[in-house]
Amino acid sequence: MTTEKVDVLVIGAGPAGSVAASIIHQAGYSVKIVEKLKFPRFVIGESLLPRSMEALEEAKFIDAIKAKGFQEKFGAKFVKGDKVCDFTFKEQHTEGWNWTWQVTRADFDKTLADTVASMGVPVSYETTVTDIQFNGSDSVTTVEDIKGNKSQIEARFIVDGSGYGRVIPRLFNLEKNSVLQPRKALFAHTVDERRSMADEPNRITAVVHQPGTWIWIIPFSTGVTSVGFVGDPSFFDSFPGTQEEKYRAMLESEPFTRERFRDVEFVFEPRVLESWSATTDKFYGDGFVLTGNVTEFLDPIFSSGVTLACVSSQTAAKLVIRKLKGEVVDWEKEYMEPTMQGVNTFRSYVMAWYDGTLDKIFFSAEKRPDVKNQICSVLAGYVWDMSNPYVQNHDTALKRLARTIELTEILKQDK
Ligand code: FAD
């Protein structure tokens, strides 16, 4: 068995892996990425948030992504019946990026991985991590290529960006159940010939279909649009037939999608994903750090996944560099706490979406511009800005605001 030595082994060439590899490589350390699949490969998660741009910029990926001509994204629109709540990232509380992209992930992830490879980081595709042995913070990882050849990689540190693969949590029994209830998605890429150019394609739309069930509409620059239903698994059982029959019947049952997507052509047949929420007890250990989806993935509403993947990797990479320099790193304070701050803020918004709290806020007749801007910053991914009361008090502020809206409406009716 051959053995190779690197400073840092990165598991997975998704956004989490590529961002971490680039930043650590730029600091002068030897880095290698091992990736289970051949790229381009399909993965869901097509709507980015402006905060991800800061991490992509630090990883020096922006120019390569720009060159691909992905659809620029300037906001997010929420629709319920004839009510619309439109957020434009230019109108937000936090200073920062006010736009981002809507991307086909196969192309996007390959762009990041190719860029990091062109910087000099070797990426071994179709190579799966099967075992890791730690000796203090040093490690020996066993990988297996598609032909069944095994080899070993000795590393001073491991960044686990294996996404849904969850390599280290699975190997070391760190898995923990999410507090969010299991949900399911049925989605496809559609050839969207009836797209309205008036209010799209430069934003995504989330349509409230019925309580607990919503639809994502993510237009790409190619004229293809990603459309997905998300809800309780029982919602999907209420439609008979094949996945395609279910999907077409669902599109037909929603006034917002009925005309536009009737008899639409698919780029691929409708696909199902379910029970995606997962977490672990600890996001770090002696010789490793978990980044991206391996830490915690919540829910597709609010498009937080890729942003949390990029930001956690950006934070982790800088700490790995300090650790390799021999500095003392307080992983709990400097990594776990800020990562959880982001996850917990988004979790409050996900819960407020499904329990109807955000419904009252988004679709109320009157909205205070300052409050709307503060909420817009959360939706842009600026969930670490403590000057924003809707970040600082993420667990209570939305409920309080919804209650105030309710009382104001009751008082108006009484007049
Ligand atoms: P990934 O992108 O999953 O990359 C991990 C890589 O690791 C993979 O390429 C995998 O092949 C590799 N790997 C796995 N196991 C091994 C192994 N043993 N050895 C070597 N390599 C391995 N997020 C958004 O930001 N916007 C959205 O609109 C959005 N929509 C979503 C809709 C649904 C229905 C779901 C379920 C999720 C959605 N997400 C969205 C979340 C998004 O998919 C993830 O958060 C994102 O892909 C995480 O990136 P990552 O780099 O951590 O992991």
Residues whose N, C-alpha, C, O or C-beta is under 5 A from the ligand:
A	BS01	FAD	I11 G12 A13 G14 P15 A16 G17 V34 E35 K36 L37 V43 I44 G45 E46 S47 L48 T127 T128 V129 G161 S162 G163 Y164 G165 V167 A185 L273 W276 T291 G292 N293 V294 P300 S303 S304 G305 V306 T307 A309
